[in-house]
Amino acid sequence: MSAITTHVLDLSTGRPAANVAVKLERKDDSGWRTVADRATDGDGRVRDFLAPGEMAAGLWRLTFGTGPYFAARGTQTFLPEAVITFEVFDAAQHHHVPLLVSPFGFSTYRGS
């Protein structure tokens, strides 16, 4: 399993959000660098952002394509994307970043 994972739940349906585009970036001296582009699976998860040894301390960012996700369901949304920036202090730890999303808001936390 990747050292960074995510799980997207659609609060408006009470179900996992499948096929949400998710971009993982890492900040370096020249700015933000894309590390991986994925889409959530049928259970709303991305488990394969990083290969073993790719994790590093520093700033990371996940960008979720919430606008296209809701548009595909015929639902207007206030949020075309949800961006979560977080800091990794210990690269040996697993970092799970869940996203709870609705058409008009989102919430996140450090999961396990």
N, C-alpha and C positions, 0 to 999 in steps of 0.2 A: 504494500500500500504506500501511496505517496506520503511524504512528510507534511503536505498541506492538502486538505480535503474540504469539500463543502457539501451541503445538503440544502435544497431549496424547497420550502413548503409554501403553497398558495393558501393563504388564510381565507380567501374568498370562497374557496371550494372545499377546504379542509383536506386537500390531497397534495401529494408530491407534485412539484412543477417539472414536468419532463420537457426536454428540448429547449432549455434556456441556455443561450450562449453565455459563456463565462471566460473572461480573459484574466490570466494571472500575469502580473508584472512585478519586477524587482527594481528598486531604485539603486542606481550606481552613480559614479561621479559625473556622468554625462546626462543623467535624467532617468526616466522610466524606460525599462527594457522589457519587451514582451517575452515571457518564458514559455507560455502555453496558451492555446486557444482550444477550448473544449465546449461540449454541450452536455447538460445534465442527462442522465439516463432515465429509464422509465420509473425509477424510484426517486428521481430528483437529485441524484448524487453525481459528483465528479470525484473519482478516487485515484486518478492517474495523472495529476499535474506534473509531478517531478519524478525523475529516475533516482535510484539510490545515489547518494553523494551530492545531489544538486542543491540541497538545503543549505542556507547560509544565514547568519545573523544579519539583521538590517530591516529596512522598510520594504513591505510587500503590499500589493494592491490587487483586489479582485473587482472586476467590473462585470456586472450582470446585465444582460440585455432584457430588461423587464418590459420595455415598450413593444418589441416584436413578439414577445411571449403573450402579452395580453391582446395585442392586435390579432394574432392568430386565433384567438378565442372570441373575437368580436367585442372585446371589452376596451373601452377607453381607459387610459391611465394617465395620471398626473406625472408619473415618473418614467421617463424614457429609459433610464438606467439607474441601477443602484451601485454605488462605488463604496467599497470598504477598504480602508488603509489600515494596516496593522503592523506592529513591530515584533520581530522575532529576536529574542534575547539569547535563547539556547537552541542552537540548530539541531541538537540531539533529540529534542522533544517533538511530538506530533502536534500539529496545529489544525484543528477542525473549526471551520468558520461557517456556521449555519446562517441561512437567510430566511426570515419569515416575511413574506411579501403579500401585499394586497394592491389593488389599483391606486390607492391613495397614501400608502405609507409602507415602511419596512422597519424591521428590527433585526439585530444580530447580537451575538455574544461569542465568547470563546467556548467552544464545545469540547467534548472529550473523544 
